[in-house]
């Protein structure tokens, strides 16, 4: 029997659903939705469903969808008989997936959690298996898919205390939603404990963000940029957030050696704001989104483009992980970003103190000697200078990081073994 709060939620979302197109159009006007594909959010599509069984993989935003890519590739290679559908919820993630998804994989925007949109989506795509990454707990979508017999897996799940607190007043509803999953694989022990408090049956621990190959890159672009930079050492500040860019610029300006600093903001749309701040600082910079190139006088290269992380990490002599310095700057915590991306490429890496989203990985890389932790941006020169002065030591540090990253990457195999019983069996050829 469906708990009363979930019934009330269904009725409320049904009543409000007619307003959703207007809200989505307003979001599209602000660049938060894709105007050409906004109907997908209401469960409509222009793409025909291929014949045969279909598996559906979902990640809400950039980090989640990127973590899905190794699993997508495994399905494509191991089960070419299946159609693979990937959904996400943000414009940025859709743009990245457009370049990164294997041929034949279908991308759609996820439907809003209204009964009508959910019904249209499931009627059209008819998935046999749905895999949700991290913390997507949409009651209408999950319960309707479960009612239709779709096998459901919540993998690499990361549940916060805030999520648990939000469900605490509705324990029966929380249990109904979490028990809809046939498989629950949190990414860490803390999330496992929180999911169990919500009523879930936890099967194992799997962190998809630990899996994956080195990020791809454009070799021609690498050659052009490398030639433009010349002999100068390159420091890449990756996935930076508001306030971090200028703090890093000011700190590295104290280095005795002239370097080329490449800034990769986590959200490239912030590029114009960062450019204004760099102008106020008097920094000599070039902006990639404007087609500007690195010249002899360029000290900072603002790489405000999508899907080029692999390119710029390969140019780096040292990588500084953004999203890790906010508390030191008096800003809200971000939790850090994936230090395995530079580690897989053998790059010595430095991070700030706020790495809570990657605590176990950060600890393992630091223990291996492949990552340095500093407390604030102004501590960067003391960490960077020795690495630039001793390239052999920097290379050895990068190799330690590469080995530690390889040891961390076995979770995909374990996930595949868990998903196998839920995946449709191969149909005999006629």
Secondary structure in CASP SS format (residue, H / E / C, confidence):
PFRMAT SS
TARGET T0000
AUTHOR 0000-0000-0000
METHOD secondary structure of the structure
MODEL  1
X C 1.00
X C 1.00
X C 1.00
X H 1.00
X H 1.00
X H 1.00
X H 1.00
X H 1.00
X H 1.00
X H 1.00
X H 1.00
X H 1.00
X H 1.00
X H 1.00
X H 1.00
X H 1.00
X H 1.00
X H 1.00
X H 1.00
X H 1.00
X H 1.00
X H 1.00
X H 1.00
X H 1.00
X H 1.00
X H 1.00
X H 1.00
X H 1.00
X H 1.00
X C 1.00
X C 1.00
X C 1.00
X C 1.00
X C 1.00
X H 1.00
X H 1.00
X H 1.00
X H 1.00
X H 1.00
X H 1.00
X H 1.00
X H 1.00
X C 1.00
X C 1.00
X C 1.00
X C 1.00
X C 1.00
X C 1.00
X C 1.00
X C 1.00
X C 1.00
X C 1.00
X C 1.00
X E 1.00
X E 1.00
X E 1.00
X E 1.00
X E 1.00
X C 1.00
X C 1.00
X C 1.00
X H 1.00
X H 1.00
X H 1.00
X H 1.00
X H 1.00
X H 1.00
X H 1.00
X H 1.00
X H 1.00
X H 1.00
X H 1.00
X H 1.00
X H 1.00
X H 1.00
X H 1.00
X H 1.00
X H 1.00
X C 1.00
X C 1.00
X C 1.00
X C 1.00
X E 1.00
X E 1.00
X E 1.00
X E 1.00
X E 1.00
X E 1.00
X C 1.00
X C 1.00
X H 1.00
X H 1.00
X H 1.00
X H 1.00
X H 1.00
X H 1.00
X H 1.00
X H 1.00
X H 1.00
X H 1.00
X C 1.00
X C 1.00
X C 1.00
X C 1.00
X C 1.00
X E 1.00
X E 1.00
X E 1.00
X E 1.00
X C 1.00
X C 1.00
X C 1.00
X C 1.00
X C 1.00
X H 1.00
X H 1.00
X H 1.00
X H 1.00
X H 1.00
X H 1.00
X H 1.00
X H 1.00
X H 1.00
X H 1.00
X H 1.00
X C 1.00
X C 1.00
X C 1.00
X E 1.00
X E 1.00
X E 1.00
X E 1.00
X E 1.00
X C 1.00
X C 1.00
X C 1.00
X C 1.00
X C 1.00
X H 1.00
X H 1.00
X H 1.00
X H 1.00
X H 1.00
X H 1.00
X H 1.00
X H 1.00
X H 1.00
X C 1.00
X C 1.00
X C 1.00
X E 1.00
X E 1.00
X E 1.00
X E 1.00
X E 1.00
X E 1.00
X E 1.00
X C 1.00
X C 1.00
X C 1.00
X H 1.00
X H 1.00
X H 1.00
X H 1.00
X H 1.00
X H 1.00
X H 1.00
X H 1.00
X H 1.00
X H 1.00
X H 1.00
X H 1.00
X H 1.00
X H 1.00
X H 1.00
X H 1.00
X H 1.00
X H 1.00
X C 1.00
X C 1.00
X C 1.00
X C 1.00
X E 1.00
X E 1.00
X E 1.00
X E 1.00
X C 1.00
X C 1.00
X H 1.00
X H 1.00
X H 1.00
X H 1.00
X H 1.00
X H 1.00
X H 1.00
X H 1.00
X H 1.00
X C 1.00
X C 1.00
X C 1.00
X C 1.00
X C 1.00
X C 1.00
X E 1.00
X E 1.00
X C 1.00
X C 1.00
X H 1.00
X H 1.00
X H 1.00
X C 1.00
X C 1.00
X C 1.00
X C 1.00
X C 1.00
X C 1.00
X C 1.00
X C 1.00
X H 1.00
X H 1.00
X H 1.00
X H 1.00
X H 1.00
X H 1.00
X H 1.00
X H 1.00
X H 1.00
X H 1.00
X H 1.00
X C 1.00
X C 1.00
X C 1.00
X E 1.00
X E 1.00
X E 1.00
X E 1.00
X E 1.00
X E 1.00
X E 1.00
X E 1.00
X C 1.00
X C 1.00
X C 1.00
X H 1.00
X H 1.00
X H 1.00
X H 1.00
X H 1.00
X H 1.00
X H 1.00
X H 1.00
X H 1.00
X C 1.00
X C 1.00
X C 1.00
X C 1.00
X C 1.00
X C 1.00
X E 1.00
X E 1.00
X E 1.00
X E 1.00
X E 1.00
X E 1.00
X E 1.00
X C 1.00
X C 1.00
X H 1.00
X H 1.00
X H 1.00
X H 1.00
X H 1.00
X H 1.00
X H 1.00
X H 1.00
X H 1.00
X H 1.00
X H 1.00
X H 1.00
X H 1.00
X H 1.00
X C 1.00
X C 1.00
X C 1.00
X E 1.00
X E 1.00
X E 1.00
X H 1.00
X H 1.00
X H 1.00
X C 1.00
X C 1.00
X C 1.00
X C 1.00
X C 1.00
X C 1.00
X C 1.00
X C 1.00
X C 1.00
X E 1.00
X E 1.00
X E 1.00
X C 1.00
X C 1.00
X C 1.00
X C 1.00
X C 1.00
X C 1.00
X H 1.00
X H 1.00
X H 1.00
X H 1.00
X H 1.00
X H 1.00
X H 1.00
X C 1.00
X C 1.00
X E 1.00
X E 1.00
X E 1.00
X E 1.00
X C 1.00
X C 1.00
X C 1.00
X C 1.00
X C 1.00
X H 1.00
X H 1.00
X H 1.00
X C 1.00
X C 1.00
X C 1.00
X C 1.00
X C 1.00
X C 1.00
X C 1.00
X C 1.00
X C 1.00
X C 1.00
X H 1.00
X H 1.00
X H 1.00
X H 1.00
X H 1.00
X C 1.00
X C 1.00
X C 1.00
X C 1.00
X E 1.00
X E 1.00
X E 1.00
X C 1.00
X C 1.00
X C 1.00
X C 1.00
X H 1.00
X H 1.00
X H 1.00
X H 1.00
X H 1.00
X H 1.00
X H 1.00
X H 1.00
X H 1.00
X H 1.00
X H 1.00
X H 1.00
X H 1.00
X C 1.00
X C 1.00
X E 1.00
X E 1.00
X E 1.00
X C 1.00
X C 1.00
X C 1.00
X H 1.00
X H 1.00
X H 1.00
X H 1.00
X H 1.00
X H 1.00
X H 1.00
X H 1.00
X H 1.00
X H 1.00
X H 1.00
X H 1.00
X H 1.00
X C 1.00
X H 1.00
X H 1.00
X H 1.00
X H 1.00
X H 1.00
X H 1.00
X H 1.00
X H 1.00
X H 1.00
X H 1.00
X H 1.00
X H 1.00
X H 1.00
X H 1.00
X H 1.00
X H 1.00
X H 1.00
X H 1.00
X C 1.00
X C 1.00
X H 1.00
X H 1.00
X H 1.00
X H 1.00
X H 1.00
X H 1.00
X H 1.00
X H 1.00
X H 1.00
X H 1.00
X C 1.00
X C 1.00
X C 1.00
X C 1.00
X C 1.00
X C 1.00
X C 1.00
X C 1.00
X C 1.00
X C 1.00
END
